[in-house]
Amino acid sequence: MENNISAIQQELFPLCVMLYLRLKMRWELVRQLIHLLGTEIRSPLEPEQAAYSLAYYESLQAMFSPQVLADSKS
């Protein structure tokens, strides 16, 4: 990640969207997985270490938010 959130936004996000759509994953499941990932990453860390990962976590939450990607009703 090299201290650069834009790498996630420009490279990882489009790849995930393409893959998840093809797999017909629900975005709500992806959001739950991001939440669990954040919890697991932060749990063994000291507060100073956890703060370092917070920007990445918040960026992932924003990218996969319901305002950006909504599950279809069908």
C-alpha distances in whole Angstrom, upper triangle without the diagonal:
4,6,6,7,9,7,7,11,12,11,10,13,16,15,16,19,20,20,21,24,25,25,27,25,26,23,25,24,20,20,22,19,16,19,20,16,16,19,18,15,17,20,20,18,20,20,18,15,15,15,12,11,13,11,9,12,14,12,13,16,17,16,18,21,24,25,22,23,26,28,31,34,36
4,5,8,10,8,10,13,14,13,14,16,19,19,19,22,24,24,25,27,29,29,31,29,29,27,28,27,24,24,25,23,20,22,23,19,18,21,21,17,19,22,22,19,21,20,18,15,16,16,12,12,14,13,11,15,16,15,16,19,20,19,21,24,27,27,25,26,30,31,35,38,39
4,7,9,9,10,13,14,14,15,16,19,20,20,22,25,25,25,28,30,30,31,29,29,26,27,27,23,23,24,22,19,21,22,19,17,20,20,17,17,21,21,18,19,18,15,14,14,13,9,10,12,10,9,13,14,13,14,17,18,17,20,22,26,26,24,25,29,31,34,37,39
4,5,6,8,9,11,11,12,14,16,17,18,20,22,23,23,26,27,28,29,27,27,24,26,26,22,21,24,22,18,21,22,19,18,21,21,18,19,23,23,21,22,21,18,17,16,15,12,11,13,10,9,13,13,11,13,16,16,15,18,20,24,23,21,23,26,28,31,35,37
4,5,5,6,9,10,10,11,14,15,15,17,19,20,21,23,25,25,26,24,24,21,22,22,19,18,20,19,16,18,20,17,15,19,20,17,18,22,23,20,22,20,19,17,16,14,12,11,11,8,6,10,10,7,9,12,12,11,14,16,20,19,17,19,22,25,28,31,33
4,5,5,6,8,9,10,12,14,15,16,18,19,20,22,24,25,26,24,24,21,23,23,20,19,22,21,18,20,22,20,19,22,23,20,21,25,26,24,25,24,22,21,20,18,16,14,15,11,10,13,13,9,11,14,13,11,15,17,20,19,17,18,22,25,27,31,33
4,5,5,6,7,9,11,12,13,15,16,18,19,21,22,23,25,23,24,21,23,23,19,20,22,20,17,20,22,19,18,22,22,20,21,25,25,24,25,25,23,21,20,19,16,15,16,13,10,14,14,11,12,15,15,13,15,18,22,21,18,19,23,25,28,31,33
4,6,6,5,6,9,10,10,12,14,15,16,18,20,20,22,20,20,17,20,19,15,16,18,16,14,17,18,15,15,19,19,17,19,22,23,22,24,23,22,20,18,18,15,13,14,11,8,11,12,8,8,12,12,10,12,15,18,18,15,16,20,22,25,28,30
4,6,6,5,8,10,10,11,13,15,16,17,19,20,21,19,20,17,19,19,16,16,19,18,15,18,20,17,17,21,22,20,21,25,26,25,26,25,24,22,21,20,18,15,15,12,10,12,12,8,8,11,10,8,11,13,16,16,13,14,18,20,23,26,28
4,6,6,7,9,11,12,13,15,16,17,19,21,22,21,21,19,21,22,18,19,22,20,18,21,23,20,20,24,25,23,24,28,29,28,29,28,27,25,24,23,20,18,19,16,13,16,16,12,12,15,14,11,14,16,19,18,15,16,20,22,24,28,29
4,6,6,7,9,11,11,13,15,16,17,19,20,19,21,18,21,21,17,19,21,19,17,21,22,19,20,24,24,21,24,27,28,27,29,29,27,25,24,23,21,18,19,17,14,16,17,13,12,16,15,12,14,18,20,20,17,17,21,22,24,28,29
4,6,5,6,9,10,11,12,14,16,16,18,16,18,16,18,18,14,15,18,16,14,17,18,16,17,20,20,18,21,24,25,24,27,26,26,23,21,22,19,16,17,15,12,13,15,12,10,13,14,11,12,15,18,19,15,15,19,20,22,26,27
4,5,5,6,9,10,10,12,14,15,16,15,15,13,16,16,12,13,16,15,13,16,18,16,17,20,21,19,22,25,26,26,28,27,27,24,22,22,20,17,17,15,12,13,14,10,8,11,11,7,9,12,15,15,12,11,15,17,19,23,24
4,5,5,6,9,10,11,12,14,15,15,16,14,17,17,14,16,19,17,16,19,21,19,20,24,24,23,25,28,30,29,32,31,30,28,26,26,24,21,21,19,16,17,17,14,12,15,14,10,11,14,16,16,12,12,15,17,19,22,23
4,6,5,6,8,10,11,12,14,14,16,14,18,17,14,16,19,17,16,19,21,18,20,23,23,22,25,28,29,29,31,31,31,28,26,26,24,21,22,20,17,17,19,16,13,16,16,12,13,16,18,19,15,14,17,18,20,23,24
4,5,5,6,8,10,10,12,10,12,11,14,13,10,12,15,13,12,16,17,15,17,20,20,20,23,25,27,27,30,29,29,26,24,25,23,20,20,19,15,15,17,14,11,13,14,11,10,14,15,17,14,12,15,15,17,21,21
4,5,5,6,8,10,10,10,11,9,13,13,10,13,16,14,14,17,19,18,19,22,23,23,25,27,29,29,32,31,31,29,27,27,25,22,22,20,17,17,17,15,12,14,14,10,9,12,13,15,11,9,12,12,14,18,18
4,6,5,6,9,10,11,13,12,16,16,13,16,19,17,17,21,22,20,22,25,26,25,28,30,32,32,35,34,34,32,30,30,28,25,25,24,20,20,21,18,16,17,17,14,13,16,17,18,14,12,15,15,16,19,19
4,6,5,6,9,9,12,12,15,14,12,15,17,15,16,19,20,19,21,24,23,23,26,29,30,31,34,34,34,31,29,29,28,24,25,24,20,20,21,19,16,18,18,15,14,17,18,20,16,14,16,15,17,20,19
4,5,5,6,5,8,8,12,10,9,12,14,13,14,17,18,17,19,22,22,22,25,27,29,30,33,32,33,30,28,29,27,24,24,23,20,19,20,18,15,16,17,14,11,14,15,17,14,11,13,12,13,17,16
4,5,5,6,8,9,13,12,11,14,16,16,17,20,21,20,23,25,25,26,28,30,33,33,36,35,36,33,31,31,30,27,27,25,22,22,22,20,17,18,18,15,13,15,15,17,14,11,12,11,11,15,14
4,5,8,11,12,16,15,14,17,19,18,19,22,23,22,25,27,27,27,30,32,34,35,38,38,38,35,33,34,32,29,29,28,25,24,25,23,20,21,21,18,16,19,19,21,18,15,15,14,14,17,16
4,5,9,11,14,12,12,15,17,15,17,20,20,20,23,25,25,25,28,30,32,33,36,36,37,34,32,33,32,28,28,28,24,23,24,23,19,20,21,18,16,19,19,21,19,15,16,13,14,17,16
4,6,9,12,11,11,14,16,15,17,20,20,21,23,25,25,26,29,30,33,34,37,36,37,35,32,33,32,29,28,28,25,23,24,23,19,19,20,18,15,17,16,19,17,13,13,10,11,13,12
4,6,9,7,8,11,12,12,14,16,17,17,20,21,22,23,25,27,29,30,33,33,34,32,29,30,29,25,25,25,22,20,21,20,16,16,18,16,12,14,14,17,15,12,12,9,11,13,13
4,5,5,7,9,10,11,13,15,16,17,19,20,21,23,25,26,29,30,33,32,33,31,28,29,29,25,24,24,22,19,20,19,16,15,16,14,11,12,11,14,13,10,9,6,8,11,11
4,5,5,6,9,10,10,12,14,15,17,18,20,21,23,24,27,28,30,29,31,28,25,26,26,22,21,21,18,16,16,15,12,11,12,11,7,8,8,11,10,7,7,6,9,12,13
4,5,5,6,9,10,11,12,14,15,17,18,20,21,23,26,27,29,28,30,28,24,25,26,22,21,21,19,16,16,16,13,11,13,12,9,9,8,12,12,9,8,7,11,12,14
4,5,5,6,9,10,11,12,14,15,16,18,20,21,24,25,28,27,29,27,24,25,25,21,21,21,19,16,17,17,14,12,15,14,10,11,11,15,15,12,11,10,13,15,16
4,5,5,6,9,10,10,12,14,15,16,18,20,23,23,26,26,27,24,21,22,22,19,18,18,15,13,14,14,10,10,12,11,7,10,11,14,13,10,11,11,14,16,18
4,5,5,6,9,10,11,12,14,15,17,18,21,22,24,23,25,23,19,20,21,17,16,16,14,11,11,12,9,7,10,10,6,7,9,12,12,10,11,11,15,17,19
4,5,5,6,9,10,11,12,14,16,16,20,21,23,23,25,23,19,21,21,18,16,18,16,12,13,15,11,10,13,13,10,11,12,15,15,14,14,13,17,18,20
4,5,5,6,9,10,10,12,14,15,18,19,22,22,23,21,18,20,20,16,16,17,14,12,13,14,11,10,14,13,11,12,14,17,17,15,16,15,19,21,22
4,5,5,6,9,10,10,12,14,17,17,20,19,21,18,15,16,17,13,12,13,11,8,10,10,7,7,11,11,9,10,13,16,15,14,15,16,20,22,24
4,5,5,6,9,10,11,12,15,16,19,18,20,18,14,16,16,13,12,14,12,8,10,12,9,8,12,13,11,11,14,17,16,16,17,17,21,23,25
4,5,5,6,9,10,11,14,15,18,18,20,18,14,17,17,14,14,16,14,11,13,15,12,11,15,16,14,15,17,20,20,19,20,19,23,25,26
4,5,5,6,9,10,12,13,16,17,18,15,13,15,15,11,12,14,11,9,12,13,10,11,15,15,14,15,18,21,20,19,20,21,24,26,28
4,6,5,6,8,11,11,14,13,15,13,9,11,12,9,8,11,9,6,9,11,10,10,13,14,14,15,18,20,19,19,21,22,25,27,30
4,6,5,6,9,10,13,13,15,13,10,13,14,11,11,14,13,10,12,15,13,13,16,18,17,17,20,22,22,22,23,23,27,29,31
4,6,5,8,9,13,14,16,13,11,14,14,12,13,16,14,11,15,17,15,15,19,20,18,20,22,25,24,24,25,25,29,31,32
4,6,7,7,11,12,13,10,8,11,11,8,10,13,11,10,13,15,14,14,18,19,18,20,23,25,24,24,26,26,30,32,34
4,6,5,8,8,10,8,5,9,10,8,9,12,12,10,13,15,15,15,18,20,19,20,23,25,25,25,27,28,31,33,36
4,6,8,9,12,10,8,12,13,12,12,16,16,13,16,19,18,18,21,23,22,23,26,28,28,28,29,29,33,35,37
4,7,10,12,9,9,12,13,12,14,18,17,16,18,21,20,21,24,25,25,26,29,31,30,30,32,32,36,38,40
4,6,8,6,6,9,10,10,12,15,15,14,17,19,19,20,23,24,24,25,29,30,30,30,32,33,37,39,41
4,6,5,6,9,10,11,12,16,17,16,18,21,21,22,24,26,27,27,30,32,32,32,34,35,39,41,43
4,5,5,6,9,10,10,14,15,15,16,19,20,20,22,24,25,25,28,30,30,31,33,34,38,40,42
4,6,5,7,9,10,13,14,15,16,18,20,20,22,24,26,26,30,30,30,31,34,35,39,41,44
4,5,5,7,9,12,13,13,15,17,18,19,21,23,24,25,28,29,29,30,32,34,37,40,42
4,5,5,6,10,11,10,12,15,15,16,18,20,21,22,25,26,26,27,29,30,34,36,38
4,5,5,8,10,10,11,13,15,15,17,19,21,21,24,25,25,26,29,30,34,36,39
4,6,7,8,10,11,13,14,16,17,19,20,21,25,25,25,26,29,31,34,37,39
4,6,5,6,9,10,11,13,14,16,17,18,22,23,22,23,25,27,31,33,36
4,5,5,6,8,10,10,12,14,16,16,20,20,20,21,24,26,29,32,34
4,5,5,6,9,10,10,12,14,15,19,19,18,20,23,25,28,31,34
4,6,5,6,9,10,11,12,14,18,18,17,18,21,23,27,29,32
4,5,5,6,9,10,11,12,16,17,16,17,19,21,25,27,29
4,5,5,6,9,10,10,14,14,14,15,18,20,24,26,29
4,5,5,6,9,10,14,13,12,14,17,19,23,26,28
4,5,5,6,8,12,13,11,12,15,17,20,23,25
4,6,5,6,9,11,10,11,13,15,19,21,24
4,6,5,9,8,8,10,12,15,19,21,24
4,6,9,9,6,8,11,14,17,20,22
4,7,8,6,6,9,11,14,17,19
4,5,5,6,8,10,14,16,19
4,5,5,5,8,11,13,16
4,6,7,10,13,15,18
4,7,10,13,16,18
4,7,9,13,15
4,6,9,12
4,6,9
4,6
4
